[in-house]
Amino acid sequence: MSIAIATTDKLPRSGRSNSPFRYAGGKFYARRLILDEIPTHEIYAEPFAGGASVFFAKDHAPVNLLNDLDSDVIGTLRIIRDRVEDLIRLLDGVTATKKNHNFYKTRFEPENILERAARWFYLNRTSYSGIMRPENCYWGYGRKYSMRPENWPPHLRTVSDKLQGVELTTFDFADVIDALPNGAFVFVDPPYYNADQQKFYNCTFDHRDHLRLAECLKRNSRRLQFLLTYDDHEDVRDMYAWVCEINNREWNYTINRTDDQRNGLKLGDGHRGGRKKGQEIFIRNYDV
């Protein structure tokens, strides 16, 4: 008697190539606007990958590189790429509850890179807005609007498929951009200029870094194409006055609020917030 064993490529997939993460400042809601401005390219890079919403939404290029200074972001992406079924088995049966969130946040001690990725992924999917900075990493899962744990496996497999062959690194952005081959396209999504990003990210980005980024893109502007997204600030416009296009862009997004532990508010399971406007400037060194 033979026993049929499901091969990995036949296991259920979501079929939706969206980011596996919730990410503060991510471009999920703006991704269609961004895709409209991306030129034809053979080499694609994101020096500030974060949730990598644009990468997952766009067509696969022959060569792809995702970089982020946060080693947990890249470490989790590597596990999804290389060991997705191990990650799925480790998360199997773990429910999205406030008790489990507190356990993974305060008591669980990972013993290897797989457990570290599972912990990070669980907290990211169940924390308010995907904020992972420990002091601001609060329970924020709403069953009506958050992806349910039973839907994590098929989506993780879809994400893993998209990540095959993708280079994943944790370098300083300047090292990544300077090393790219001529003709590469770079989507650049740094932390906002005029925002308290220390509340959201484990890696800081100060004024000197914003200046370094502008200098780095300028010295590479003749050999690379880049699209840069920023909050609209006069200092940013001054730093990039040499670029050929600076355009305002606006999009709608929804805030799905649950418990606000910090302020003691009981907002219920999955209470939907109002529609908001995202407003940024898109800066590019090429004509569309």
Long-range contacts (C-beta under 8 A, 24 or more apart in sequence): 8-85, 8-157, 11-85, 11-153, 11-154, 11-157, 12-153, 12-154, 12-157, 13-154, 13-155, 13-157, 13-158, 13-161, 14-151, 14-154, 14-155, 14-157, 14-158, 15-158, 16-155, 16-158, 17-56, 17-57, 17-158, 17-159, 17-162, 18-53, 18-56, 18-57, 18-155, 19-51, 19-52, 19-53, 19-56, 19-159, 20-51, 20-76, 20-77, 20-80, 20-121, 20-155, 20-156, 20-159, 21-50, 21-51, 21-52, 21-73, 21-76, 21-121, 21-124, 21-125, 21-130, 22-51, 22-124, 22-125, 22-127, 22-129, 22-130, 23-50, 23-51, 23-53, 23-124, 23-130, 24-129, 24-130, 24-131, 24-200, 24-201, 25-50, 25-189, 25-191, 25-192, 25-197, 25-200, 26-50, 26-51, 26-53, 26-130, 27-51, 27-53, 27-54, 27-189, 27-229, 28-53, 28-253, 29-251, 29-252, 29-253, 29-278, 30-229, 30-249, 30-251, 30-278, 30-280, 31-57, 32-57, 33-249, 33-251, 33-282, 34-187, 34-227, 34-229, 34-282, 36-288, 37-227, 37-282, 37-284, 37-288, 38-185, 38-187, 38-227, 39-185, 39-225, 39-286, 39-288, 41-183, 41-184, 41-185, 41-225, 42-183, 42-184, 43-180, 43-181, 43-183, 43-184, 43-185, 44-184, 44-185, 44-187, 45-176, 45-177, 45-180, 45-184, 45-185, 45-186, 45-187, 46-186, 46-187, 46-188, 46-189, 47-173, 47-176, 47-177, 47-186, 47-188, 48-173, 48-188, 48-189, 48-190, 48-191, 49-73, 49-74, 49-77, 50-189, 51-130, 52-77, 54-187, 54-189, 55-162, 55-187, 56-159, 56-162, 60-162, 61-185, 63-184, 64-165, 64-166, 64-167, 65-166, 65-167, 65-168, 65-169, 65-176, 65-180, 66-166, 66-167, 66-168, 66-169, 67-168, 67-169, 67-170, 67-171, 67-173, 67-176, 68-170, 69-170, 69-171, 69-172, 69-173, 69-203, 70-170, 70-201, 70-202, 70-203, 71-170, 72-116, 72-117, 72-120, 72-132, 72-202, 74-168, 74-169, 74-170, 75-113, 75-116, 75-117, 75-120, 76-117, 76-120, 76-121, 76-124, 77-163, 77-168, 78-113, 78-117, 78-168, 79-113, 79-114, 79-117, 79-118, 80-117, 80-156, 80-159, 80-160, 80-163, 81-160, 81-163, 81-164, 81-166, 81-168, 83-114, 84-156, 84-157, 84-159, 84-160, 86-114, 87-114, 87-117, 87-118, 87-121, 87-156, 88-152, 88-153, 88-156, 88-157, 90-114, 90-115, 90-118, 91-118, 91-121, 91-122, 91-149, 91-152, 91-153, 92-153, 94-122, 94-149, 95-149, 96-125, 96-126, 96-141, 96-143, 96-146, 96-148, 96-149, 98-139, 98-259, 100-126, 101-126, 101-127, 101-139, 101-141, 102-139, 105-134, 105-137, 125-149, 125-152, 128-257, 128-258, 128-259, 128-260, 131-199, 131-200, 132-201, 132-202, 133-198, 133-199, 133-200, 133-201, 133-202, 136-199, 136-200, 136-262, 138-259, 138-260, 138-261, 138-262, 139-258, 139-259, 139-261, 140-257, 140-258, 140-259, 141-258, 142-256, 142-257, 142-258, 142-269, 142-270, 142-271, 143-269, 143-270, 144-269, 144-270, 144-272, 145-256, 145-270, 145-272, 146-256, 146-270, 173-213, 173-216, 174-212, 174-213, 174-216, 177-216, 177-217, 177-220, 177-224, 178-216, 178-219, 178-220, 180-220, 180-224, 182-223, 182-224, 183-223, 183-224, 183-225, 184-224, 184-225, 185-224, 185-225, 185-226, 185-227, 186-224, 186-225, 186-226, 186-227, 187-226, 187-227, 188-213, 188-217, 188-226, 188-227, 188-228, 188-229, 189-228, 189-229, 190-228, 190-230, 192-230, 192-231, 193-230, 193-231, 193-233, 193-235, 193-236, 194-231, 194-233, 195-231, 210-235, 210-236, 210-239, 211-239, 214-239, 214-240, 217-285, 218-242, 221-285, 224-285, 225-284, 225-285, 225-286, 226-284, 226-285, 227-282, 227-283, 227-284, 228-282, 228-283, 228-284, 229-280, 229-281, 229-282, 229-283, 230-280, 230-281, 230-283, 231-279, 231-280, 231-281, 232-279, 232-280, 232-281, 236-281, 236-283, 237-281, 240-283, 243-283, 243-284, 243-285, 244-284, 244-285, 244-286, 244-287, 245-282, 245-283, 245-284, 245-285, 245-286, 245-287, 245-288, 246-281, 246-282, 246-283, 247-281, 247-282, 248-279, 248-280, 248-281, 249-279, 249-280, 249-281, 249-282, 250-277, 250-278, 250-279, 251-277, 251-278, 252-276, 252-277, 252-278, 253-277, 253-278
